[in-house]
Amino acid sequence: MSGSLTFTIIKPDAVKSGYIGEILSCINKGGFKISGLKLLQLTLAEAEAFYGVHRERPFFSGLVSFMTSGPIVVAVLEKENAINDFRALIGSTNPEEAAEGTIRKQFAKSMQQNAVHGSDSDENAAIEVAFFFATSERF
């Protein structure tokens, strides 16, 4: 069972399409407490640092370019079994394969423009939260 903390990004495609409120509503309805929330624009250096684990992958430059293409919303989410429950709520990376009612099924455009990011482990959630939020910015 995973811990009680996870992290999400509402990606530039979903922000540009005006889905922030609807996605946050889905998160609330999913039983998550939002304990940190920001609207921001990643710089090139920030995106390269955040996605550094993928630096050697062929999709890295496209990912960085996409994630710096417009504002994003980052959030700290809390709930028991947060990682697994949030991964179920957002659905498959490929929106065509995502289950009905999931965030990606409803709001994603493609595998890259898949509306949201969700942490895949407790360890990565802690790293991702710390990347964007000071302790004083979490409530």
Buried (B, 14 or more C-beta within 10 A) or exposed (E): EBBBBBBBBBBBBBBEEEBBEBBBEBBEEBBBEBBBBEEEBBEEEBBBEBBEEBEEEEEBEEBBEBBBBBBBBBBBBBBEBBBEBBBEBBBBBEBEEBEEEBBBBBBBBEBBBBBBBBBBEBEBBBBBBEEBBEEEEEE
